[in-house]
Amino acid sequence: QVQLVESGGGLVQAGGSLRLSCTASGGTFTDYSLGWFRQAPGKEREFVAAVNWGGRTYFGDSVKGRFNISRNNAQNMVYLLVDSLEPDDTAAYYCAADPNILSVISGRSSYWGQGTQVTVSS
């Protein structure tokens, strides 16, 4: 029943920044932990970041110090702010939601968005 729609991807030069957005509908937004995953061609899906219902954040090792995640409960949105982008960050980025933060982090979210493409040029 929960639907997630991502936006904000695009083409950016190395060193640049983007803000990815995920808008949720259905369900009760504050009951869910949310996260971001990414998948590049030929690579496995990778955990990027997550935030639980209380605002605690979690980050994958590859993006620590460069990315940030935040949620706006009033807007039913979660954001991924990506900074100091590198070509290796090129991937489709997916928003995910689940009542259980551990499910989000482990890639077992109940709900997934359709993805937004981030391409970083050197």
N, C-alpha and C positions, 0 to 999 in steps of 0.2 A: 504493500500500500504506500510506503514511503517512496517518494521519487526525488532523485538528486540530479541536478543539472549544473555542469561545470561551465565556466567561461573564463576568459582572460588570457588564454594561451596565444602564442604568436611567434614570430621570428625576432630574435634579439641578438645583438652582438655579445661576444664574450665580455664578461665584466658588467653587463647590464642587469637590470632588475625587472621583475614582473610581479603582479598580484593576481593570483588565481582565485576565483570565487566559486563557491558551491552554494546553490540555493535549494533548500529542502521544502517539500510539501507533503502533507499527510503526516499522520502520527503526531506525537508530542515531541517537539524539538528538544526540549530540555531533558527528556528521558534518555537521550542518545549520546554516546560517545561518537566522535567523528574522526576521520583520518584521510590521509592522502597516500596513494601509492602511485608508482610510475612503472612503465614498461617500455623499454626501447626494443627496436627490431633485433631479433636474435638473442635477447636476454630475458631472464626471468623477471616476473613482477617483483618490485622492490618496495619495501616500506619506507616512507618518507617522513611522515609526521602524524601525530594524533593529539587530540584534546578530549578529555573526559567531560562528564556533565558538570563537574565542579571547576573546570578551567585548568586543570593540571595538564601539562604538555609533555610530549614524548617525541624523540627525534631519532631517525636512522643515523647510523654512524657516518654515512657519506655526506650528510648535509648539516651536521651539527655546526653551529656558528654562522651559517650562511642563510638558512631558511627559518621562518617563523610561522607558527600557526595560531590563529585566533578565531574566536566565534562571537557572533553578535546574535544573542538569543532573540532580541526584539525583532530582528530582520530575518530570522530563520536562515542565517548564512554562516558559513565557515570560510575562512580565507587562508591561503597559503602565500606568504610573501617570500619571494625567492630573490636572493641577492648574490652578487659576485658569480654570475652564472658562467658555467664552463661548458664546452662542447659535450662532455660526458653527461651533462644534465638533460640533453636532448631525449625526449620520451613523450609518450602519451601519459598524462596525469589524470588519475581517477580519484574521485571523492567516494568515501565509503562511510557507512553508519551502522551501528549496532548498539544495543543496550549495554553490552559488555566491552569495556576498554581492551581487555585481553584479546577478545575476538577481533577487534579492529586492528590491533598491532600485528596479530598473527595472520592477517589476511583472510579471516573467516567472517567478515562482516555480512550481515543479512541483506544489505542494500548497497548498490553500486551505481554510480553515474556512468554516463557514456564516454566520458573522457574529453580532455582538451589537449591539443598538441602544443608542446613547447619545443622550439628548434633554436639552438644556440650555434651561431656561426663563429668561426675563429677569425 
